[in-house]
Amino acid sequence: MFISDLLCISHQKTYDLDLFNNGPIYNEGIKYFALEPDYTSLIPASTLRRMGKFMRMGVGTGLPMLQKHIGVEGIILATANGGVDDSMKFLNQIEKYQEGTLTPTNFVQSTPNSLAGTLSMMCNNKGYNNTHVHEGLAFENALLDAQMFLESNKTKVLLGAAEEISDWNFNINLLKGRFKKENCNPESLLESGTIGTVCGEGAFMFVIEATQRNVLAQIKDVGQITTENPAEIFELLRNFLKKNNMKPSDVDAIMLGYNGDARTDSLYNDFYNSMFKGKAAFCFKNLCGEFPTASAFALWLATYIINTYPIPDKVIKVKPQKEINNILIYNHYNGLQHGMILLNKAN
């Protein structure tokens, strides 16, 4: 399957691609809030003021893709925390108003699939509509779903992911020890050597087609596993490469999900050193933060890298020495859910 178009809202200036022209921006802290564009030309004001952040970002990236590309026959999205903020607001209203007259907006937007449904209604798209909520593997499962859909329908779909930072999920994960307790300078996040990471959010949309015509890149394959055993991760890697008739030497670059957590970043070191030592290597969470569907941002960034856009210095772990024709993305969530995506340059 092939990427023909893409759009991203993140902690960086990615909506207008200014990231590649002027480099990343850095705001010290442990919450990497998304930089939202001006939605007023896209979303009516009466609708916009009723939208939570998850809905605004998702519609702000998904609607332009659906309006621009005629013939999209499916909407497949991924999220872990989308809708949680509105869900908690609705539950608090039940308590506050003693189950009396409640605001319907928070109820309507309180489920993860509210974004996919809203996009469908705004564009009168009556095709396949599905939302994956498998936490750290939600986007990988959405990719697999899109792959199977395109194999049988030979058309195109809108594939995406969206997450928001809500007080509820942030505080729960902070108590679990997933985030740093001290403010962290983003420029030194990956070298912090301390426990925990930073929280991120954003929305990422891709138009995926079954046929290769005017495309930017090919998503060759996706693999996933849930395990705490490193040996099983390497077995998945070997089988993944074998399935795609590749040897480690055939891989041009690796994109790894380093997030500055001293407990789990070693998995990326082991992954790289096991088979790819000396290869070009990139990181991405020092730009977007950590969240369950961060691999969607990695795919967005890798697509531009493979199309020879200027690579921000802070993304480079090992400098490329040759042209990049393929990138292997490896990301894990909390050292438990592991995903791999193979991206090829479109020929």
N, C-alpha and C positions, 0 to 999 in steps of 0.2 A: 504494500500500500504506500501511497505517495502523498507528501505534504505539498499542497499547492498554494496555501496562504496561511498566515498566522498572526496573532495579535496578543499582546501581553500587558497587563497592569501589575506592577510589582513595587518593591521598595525603591527601585531605581527608575530613571527616566527611560522606560522601555516602550511606552505607548507610542512615542514619536521617534524612537530609535536614537535618542540623544546620548544614550549610554555609549554607543560606538563612536560618536563624534567627540564628546567631551569627557568621557570616562565616568566612573562611578561616583556617587555621592556617599558621604558617611555621616550618620547621626549616632552619636554615642548613646548606648542604652541596651536593654535586653528585649525590646520590642521593635521589630522592623516593620513599621506601618507602611502600607502601600501609598504611593503617590497617585492620587486619582485625577483623571483629566476632567475637563469641563464637559459635563454630559448634556447641557441644555439644548444643544443642536441635535441631539440624538433621541433623548427621552423627554416627553412632555413634562412640564413643571408639576402638573397635578399628580402625575404618576411618580415622578422622581422623589417628591417629598415624602411619599409613603414607603419608599424602599429602604431596607436596611443595607448595610455596607456590602454584604455578601451578594445581594441582588443587584446593587448598583454596579459593582465590578463585573459580575457575570454578564449582565445585560450590556454593559459598556464595551465588552470584548466580543460577546457572541452575536449581538444584533448586527453590527457592521459586517460581520462575516456572512450572515444569512442574507442580508440585503444585497451584498456584492455578488454572491455566488448563487445563481439560479440553479435549481435542480438538486439541492441538498435533500436527501431522502431519509435522514436519520439524525437524531441528536443524542449523543452519548457523552455523559459527563461523569466526573469523579469528584468526590469531596468526603472529608471526614468530619469536619466541624461546621460546614455550611448550614445555616439555619438555626444553629444552637442559640445564638444571641436572641433572636426573635422568639424562639421556643421558651427561653427563660423569662423573657418579658411577659409572654402570655400567661405562663404559670404564676408569675407574681401578680398579674392582674386578677387572676382567679381568687387569690388570697385577699388582695386589697379590696376588691369590690364584692367579696362574698358570693362569687358565682353569679353576679348580677349582669348588668350591661357591659360587655367587653368589646374592646377594639378588634374588629375582624382582621385587620392588616397583619398583626403579629401572628395570628393563627394561620393565615394563608401562607405566610412566608416562614413558618416554623419547621418545615421538613426539608431534608436534603434535596428532594426532587422538585422543590418549588421553582428553582432556576430553570431547569429543563422544561418544565411545564409552561412557565412564563414566556420563554423564548418561542416555544411552539405556538402559543396563542398570539403573540405579537406578530408573528410572520405567517400565521395560518398554516403552519407545517404539521401535517397530519400523519407523518411517517413514524418510523420506529423511534421510541423515546425511552431512554433508560438512564438511571443514575446509579453509580457504583459507590458503595460506602465501606470499602474494606480497609479502612484506616490507611496504614502505610503502603498498601498494595492496591489502593483504589484506582490510581491512574493506570497501573499495569494491567489491571483487570478490564478497564475501559478500553485500553489498546487492544487487548485480546478480543473483546466484544466487537470492536470496530473491524478487526481483521476477519472474523468469522462472518460478519454482516456483509462486508465487501466481497468476500469470496462467493457468496450466493447471489448478491444483487448487482455487482459490477457497476456501481454508481459512486456517489460521494456522500460523506457524512460530516457533521460538525462534531469534533472531538475536543473535549476540554476538561479543565479542572478549576476549582475555585475554593479558597479558604479565607476565613476572616479570623482576626484575633478578637475573641470575646473574653470578657472578664472571667466568665465561668470556666472555660476550658484552659485559659492561661493559668488561673490560680490553682486549679486541680493539678496541672502538670508541674507547676512550680513546687507544690507540696510533695510531688513524687520525685523531685530532684532533677527534673529534666532540663531546667533552665538555670543559668548562672545566677548567683545571689548578688554579685557585684556588677556594676556597670562595666561594659566591655567595649573597648575601642574596636570598631569593625575592621580597621586596617591590621590589627594584630589578633583578631579573633581566632584564626586557625593555629596560631602559635601560643595561645594562652596557657595551655598545659593544665587547665583547671577542669573541674567537674561541671557538666551542664553546657547548654548552648544558648542561642537566642531564638526568639519566636518570630516567625514571619507570616506573611499572608499575600494574597494576590489572586489574579484570574488569568487563565492561559487558554487560548482557543486556537484550534487548528482545523483547516478544511482538508480532509483526507479523501483521496480518490483512489479508485481501483486501477485506473489506467494511467500510464505515464505520458502526460501531455502538459507542457508548460508548468512543470513542477519544480520545487526547490530541493527536495531530498526524498529519499526512500527509507521508510521504516522497514528494515529487513526482517526483524524478528524481535520478540519480547519474551523474557523468561522470568520466573519468580519462584521463591521458596520461602517458607516460614520455618526457621530453625535457629538454634543457638549453637549449633555444631559447625565450626569453620570447615571441617572436612566435607560436609554436605554442600557448602557454598562452592568450594572448588570443584566438586563433582558436577554441580550444576553448570559451572563455567566451562568445564571440559566438554560436557554434553552439548552445551549451547553452541560452542565453536564447531564441534563436529557436525552438528545438525546443519550448520550453514556452510559446510565445506571449507572451514577456515582453520588456520594454525595461528598461534599467538603472534607469529611474525607478520601475518597478514593484516593485523590491526594497526592502523596508523596512529590513533590517539585514544586515550582513556579519559573519561570525565568521571570524577569521583566526588561523592557527597560529603566531604570533610565538613564538620560543623563546629570544631573546636572543643568537643567533649573528649576529655582525656581517656574516658572509659571505653569508647567505641571507635575512635578514629584509627586505632591500630588495625582494625579490619580492612580499612582502605590501604594502609601501608602493606599489609600482607597480600592483599589482592594484587596490588601493583607489582610488588617485588617477586611474586610467585612466577609470573609468566611475562610481564610487560616491562621489566626494568629497562630504562633507557628510552622508552617510548615517550612521545609527547603526552603530557598529563595536564588536565584542567580541573579547577574546582568551581563551585558556583554558590554555595550557601553563605559565603561571606558577602554576597550581593543581595540575596533574597531572604536569608534566615532559614530556620528549620520549621517545617510543617509536613503533615503526612503525604501530601501530593507534590512535594518539592521536585520530584523527577519530571513534572510537567514543565517547570521552569528550565530544568537542565536540557530537555528536548528543544525548547524554544531557543536557548542560547546555542546549543550545538548545531542547530539548523543554520544559524547565521555564521557560525565559525566555519562550517563546511562550505559555505558560499563566500568565503574569503573576506568577510567583514573584519575590520580592525579588532583584534582581540585585546580587551582591557588587561593591563599588566597584572592586576591583582587576581585575575582568573588563571594565570599561567603558573603551574607548579613545575613542569619540565618543558622547556621551550621546544617547539616543533622544529625539526631539521629538514623536513620535506613537505611536499604538498599533502594535505589531508583529504583523503577520499572516503574514509569511514571513521566513525567514532563509536566506541563502546561505552555506554553509560552504565555505571554501577552505583546504586544508591540503596541504603538500608535505613529503616526507621527503628530507632532504639535497639539496634543490634539484633533484631528479631525477624523483621520482614525485609526480604532482600529482593530487589528487582534489577533486571538487566535489559537494556534496549540497544539494539544495533542499528545505527543510522548510516546510510550510504549516500554519497553524492549522486545526484540524478545525472545519468549519462545522456 
